[in-house]
Amino acid sequence: MTGFKAACLQVNASNDLMANCEAAASLAVEARAAGAELILMPENVAMMEWGRSNIVLKAMPEDEHLALSFFRDLAREIGAWLHVGSLHVLVGDGMVANRTFVIRPDGAVAAKYDKIHMFDVDLGLGEVYRESATFTPGDQATSVALPWGRLGLSICYDLRFPHLFRALAKSGCAFLAVPAAFTRTTGKAHWHVLLRARAIETGCYVFAPAQCGEHVNDRQTYGHSLIVSPWGEILADALEQPGWVMAEIDPRKVDEARKKIPCLDHDRPFAVPRGV
């Protein structure tokens, strides 16, 4: 397999869709000019809104989604693979899908994935999230064939469910995408260690583009878009400001890591412990 350059964007999205799209596009153009062939965007790249009614009001059906059309045109313009972290897609009954799109350099949609795990948490001090009140969870793990290997798809809170990533790796993925809008609270505690763990457990490269800064309703996200090697090394970290990071990706490193520690081949059945 040939190597390539991958870039992860880091944005501070507002609740203005076109302004967000243009900001992401500007970064993507820069990354492409620097040689990136795969460019990945964060979760909610086109919209960071707050409150169920506002989110539903601004969501759009997939076939009418202005951001999807915008990013398809962008892929054609710059001639790169684009991973559109996630868009809010209206799916009926007043519900929304948090949906990733992977777009080919010719502008065609190569794959899409709906976030499976809903972020329903209470972090204390009034920081409460109930994604299941607004979003319909997906039920299908998804991967897509790139010119350099297969990319497994996930979104943000999915990161805390390692069996998803193990299944993607065992199905043939060499790379994993984790676009996120991680809260500052959880990011400081868990972001780096979880992403490195997923890379180490699977022997995959992990691409994790992220939101950063302050958003509507005083929501704060952690930033630190990361690219992690199959051995768990952090190859690039975008820190806390909008921008992008890039790394050289060598698919042979996937095989090297898995040959050293072939844990994907070592699963064994076991009985689940019974309650006392």
Secondary structure as a PSIPRED ss2 file (coil, helix, strand):
# PSIPRED VFORMAT (PSIPRED V4.0)

   1 M C   1.000  0.000  0.000
   2 T C   1.000  0.000  0.000
   3 G C   1.000  0.000  0.000
   4 F E   0.000  0.000  1.000
   5 K E   0.000  0.000  1.000
   6 A E   0.000  0.000  1.000
   7 A E   0.000  0.000  1.000
   8 C E   0.000  0.000  1.000
   9 L E   0.000  0.000  1.000
  10 Q E   0.000  0.000  1.000
  11 V E   0.000  0.000  1.000
  12 N C   1.000  0.000  0.000
  13 A C   1.000  0.000  0.000
  14 S C   1.000  0.000  0.000
  15 N C   1.000  0.000  0.000
  16 D C   1.000  0.000  0.000
  17 L H   0.000  1.000  0.000
  18 M H   0.000  1.000  0.000
  19 A H   0.000  1.000  0.000
  20 N H   0.000  1.000  0.000
  21 C H   0.000  1.000  0.000
  22 E H   0.000  1.000  0.000
  23 A H   0.000  1.000  0.000
  24 A H   0.000  1.000  0.000
  25 A H   0.000  1.000  0.000
  26 S H   0.000  1.000  0.000
  27 L H   0.000  1.000  0.000
  28 A H   0.000  1.000  0.000
  29 V H   0.000  1.000  0.000
  30 E H   0.000  1.000  0.000
  31 A H   0.000  1.000  0.000
  32 R H   0.000  1.000  0.000
  33 A H   0.000  1.000  0.000
  34 A C   1.000  0.000  0.000
  35 G C   1.000  0.000  0.000
  36 A C   1.000  0.000  0.000
  37 E C   1.000  0.000  0.000
  38 L E   0.000  0.000  1.000
  39 I E   0.000  0.000  1.000
  40 L E   0.000  0.000  1.000
  41 M C   1.000  0.000  0.000
  42 P C   1.000  0.000  0.000
  43 E C   1.000  0.000  0.000
  44 N C   1.000  0.000  0.000
  45 V C   1.000  0.000  0.000
  46 A C   1.000  0.000  0.000
  47 M C   1.000  0.000  0.000
  48 M C   1.000  0.000  0.000
  49 E C   1.000  0.000  0.000
  50 W C   1.000  0.000  0.000
  51 G C   1.000  0.000  0.000
  52 R H   0.000  1.000  0.000
  53 S H   0.000  1.000  0.000
  54 N H   0.000  1.000  0.000
  55 I H   0.000  1.000  0.000
  56 V H   0.000  1.000  0.000
  57 L H   0.000  1.000  0.000
  58 K H   0.000  1.000  0.000
  59 A C   1.000  0.000  0.000
  60 M E   0.000  0.000  1.000
  61 P C   1.000  0.000  0.000
  62 E H   0.000  1.000  0.000
  63 D H   0.000  1.000  0.000
  64 E H   0.000  1.000  0.000
  65 H C   1.000  0.000  0.000
  66 L H   0.000  1.000  0.000
  67 A H   0.000  1.000  0.000
  68 L H   0.000  1.000  0.000
  69 S H   0.000  1.000  0.000
  70 F H   0.000  1.000  0.000
  71 F H   0.000  1.000  0.000
  72 R H   0.000  1.000  0.000
  73 D H   0.000  1.000  0.000
  74 L H   0.000  1.000  0.000
  75 A H   0.000  1.000  0.000
  76 R H   0.000  1.000  0.000
  77 E H   0.000  1.000  0.000
  78 I H   0.000  1.000  0.000
  79 G C   1.000  0.000  0.000
  80 A C   1.000  0.000  0.000
  81 W E   0.000  0.000  1.000
  82 L E   0.000  0.000  1.000
  83 H E   0.000  0.000  1.000
  84 V E   0.000  0.000  1.000
  85 G E   0.000  0.000  1.000
  86 S E   0.000  0.000  1.000
  87 L E   0.000  0.000  1.000
  88 H E   0.000  0.000  1.000
  89 V E   0.000  0.000  1.000
  90 L E   0.000  0.000  1.000
  91 V E   0.000  0.000  1.000
  92 G E   0.000  0.000  1.000
  93 D C   1.000  0.000  0.000
  94 G C   1.000  0.000  0.000
  95 M E   0.000  0.000  1.000
  96 V E   0.000  0.000  1.000
  97 A E   0.000  0.000  1.000
  98 N E   0.000  0.000  1.000
  99 R E   0.000  0.000  1.000
 100 T E   0.000  0.000  1.000
 101 F E   0.000  0.000  1.000
 102 V E   0.000  0.000  1.000
 103 I E   0.000  0.000  1.000
 104 R C   1.000  0.000  0.000
 105 P C   1.000  0.000  0.000
 106 D C   1.000  0.000  0.000
 107 G C   1.000  0.000  0.000
 108 A C   1.000  0.000  0.000
 109 V E   0.000  0.000  1.000
 110 A E   0.000  0.000  1.000
 111 A E   0.000  0.000  1.000
 112 K E   0.000  0.000  1.000
 113 Y E   0.000  0.000  1.000
 114 D E   0.000  0.000  1.000
 115 K C   1.000  0.000  0.000
 116 I C   1.000  0.000  0.000
 117 H C   1.000  0.000  0.000
 118 M C   1.000  0.000  0.000
 119 F C   1.000  0.000  0.000
 120 D E   0.000  0.000  1.000
 121 V E   0.000  0.000  1.000
 122 D E   0.000  0.000  1.000
 123 L C   1.000  0.000  0.000
 124 G C   1.000  0.000  0.000
 125 L C   1.000  0.000  0.000
 126 G C   1.000  0.000  0.000
 127 E C   1.000  0.000  0.000
 128 V E   0.000  0.000  1.000
 129 Y E   0.000  0.000  1.000
 130 R E   0.000  0.000  1.000
 131 E H   0.000  1.000  0.000
 132 S H   0.000  1.000  0.000
 133 A H   0.000  1.000  0.000
 134 T C   1.000  0.000  0.000
 135 F E   0.000  0.000  1.000
 136 T C   1.000  0.000  0.000
 137 P C   1.000  0.000  0.000
 138 G C   1.000  0.000  0.000
 139 D C   1.000  0.000  0.000
 140 Q C   1.000  0.000  0.000
 141 A C   1.000  0.000  0.000
 142 T C   1.000  0.000  0.000
 143 S E   0.000  0.000  1.000
 144 V E   0.000  0.000  1.000
 145 A E   0.000  0.000  1.000
 146 L E   0.000  0.000  1.000
 147 P C   1.000  0.000  0.000
 148 W C   1.000  0.000  0.000
 149 G E   0.000  0.000  1.000
 150 R E   0.000  0.000  1.000
 151 L E   0.000  0.000  1.000
 152 G E   0.000  0.000  1.000
 153 L E   0.000  0.000  1.000
 154 S C   1.000  0.000  0.000
 155 I C   1.000  0.000  0.000
 156 C H   0.000  1.000  0.000
 157 Y H   0.000  1.000  0.000
 158 D H   0.000  1.000  0.000
 159 L H   0.000  1.000  0.000
 160 R H   0.000  1.000  0.000
 161 F C   1.000  0.000  0.000
 162 P H   0.000  1.000  0.000
 163 H H   0.000  1.000  0.000
 164 L H   0.000  1.000  0.000
 165 F H   0.000  1.000  0.000
 166 R H   0.000  1.000  0.000
 167 A H   0.000  1.000  0.000
 168 L H   0.000  1.000  0.000
 169 A H   0.000  1.000  0.000
 170 K H   0.000  1.000  0.000
 171 S C   1.000  0.000  0.000
 172 G C   1.000  0.000  0.000
 173 C E   0.000  0.000  1.000
 174 A E   0.000  0.000  1.000
 175 F E   0.000  0.000  1.000
 176 L E   0.000  0.000  1.000
 177 A E   0.000  0.000  1.000
 178 V C   1.000  0.000  0.000
 179 P C   1.000  0.000  0.000
 180 A E   0.000  0.000  1.000
 181 A C   1.000  0.000  0.000
 182 F C   1.000  0.000  0.000
 183 T E   0.000  0.000  1.000
 184 R H   0.000  1.000  0.000
 185 T H   0.000  1.000  0.000
 186 T H   0.000  1.000  0.000
 187 G H   0.000  1.000  0.000
 188 K H   0.000  1.000  0.000
 189 A H   0.000  1.000  0.000
 190 H H   0.000  1.000  0.000
 191 W H   0.000  1.000  0.000
 192 H H   0.000  1.000  0.000
 193 V H   0.000  1.000  0.000
 194 L H   0.000  1.000  0.000
 195 L H   0.000  1.000  0.000
 196 R H   0.000  1.000  0.000
 197 A H   0.000  1.000  0.000
 198 R H   0.000  1.000  0.000
 199 A H   0.000  1.000  0.000
 200 I H   0.000  1.000  0.000
 201 E H   0.000  1.000  0.000
 202 T H   0.000  1.000  0.000
 203 G C   1.000  0.000  0.000
 204 C C   1.000  0.000  0.000
 205 Y E   0.000  0.000  1.000
 206 V E   0.000  0.000  1.000
 207 F E   0.000  0.000  1.000
 208 A E   0.000  0.000  1.000
 209 P C   1.000  0.000  0.000
 210 A E   0.000  0.000  1.000
 211 Q E   0.000  0.000  1.000
 212 C E   0.000  0.000  1.000
 213 G E   0.000  0.000  1.000
 214 E E   0.000  0.000  1.000
 215 H C   1.000  0.000  0.000
 216 V H   0.000  1.000  0.000
 217 N H   0.000  1.000  0.000
 218 D H   0.000  1.000  0.000
 219 R C   1.000  0.000  0.000
 220 Q E   0.000  0.000  1.000
 221 T E   0.000  0.000  1.000
 222 Y E   0.000  0.000  1.000
 223 G C   1.000  0.000  0.000
 224 H C   1.000  0.000  0.000
 225 S C   1.000  0.000  0.000
 226 L E   0.000  0.000  1.000
 227 I E   0.000  0.000  1.000
 228 V E   0.000  0.000  1.000
 229 S C   1.000  0.000  0.000
 230 P C   1.000  0.000  0.000
 231 W C   1.000  0.000  0.000
 232 G C   1.000  0.000  0.000
 233 E C   1.000  0.000  0.000
 234 I E   0.000  0.000  1.000
 235 L E   0.000  0.000  1.000
 236 A E   0.000  0.000  1.000
 237 D E   0.000  0.000  1.000
 238 A C   1.000  0.000  0.000
 239 L C   1.000  0.000  0.000
 240 E C   1.000  0.000  0.000
 241 Q C   1.000  0.000  0.000
 242 P C   1.000  0.000  0.000
 243 G E   0.000  0.000  1.000
 244 W E   0.000  0.000  1.000
 245 V E   0.000  0.000  1.000
 246 M E   0.000  0.000  1.000
 247 A E   0.000  0.000  1.000
 248 E E   0.000  0.000  1.000
 249 I E   0.000  0.000  1.000
 250 D C   1.000  0.000  0.000
 251 P C   1.000  0.000  0.000
 252 R H   0.000  1.000  0.000
 253 K H   0.000  1.000  0.000
 254 V H   0.000  1.000  0.000
 255 D H   0.000  1.000  0.000
 256 E H   0.000  1.000  0.000
 257 A H   0.000  1.000  0.000
 258 R H   0.000  1.000  0.000
 259 K H   0.000  1.000  0.000
 260 K H   0.000  1.000  0.000
 261 I C   1.000  0.000  0.000
 262 P C   1.000  0.000  0.000
 263 C H   0.000  1.000  0.000
 264 L H   0.000  1.000  0.000
 265 D H   0.000  1.000  0.000
 266 H C   1.000  0.000  0.000
 267 D C   1.000  0.000  0.000
 268 R C   1.000  0.000  0.000
 269 P C   1.000  0.000  0.000
 270 F C   1.000  0.000  0.000
 271 A C   1.000  0.000  0.000
 272 V C   1.000  0.000  0.000
 273 P C   1.000  0.000  0.000
 274 R C   1.000  0.000  0.000
 275 G C   1.000  0.000  0.000
 276 V C   1.000  0.000  0.000
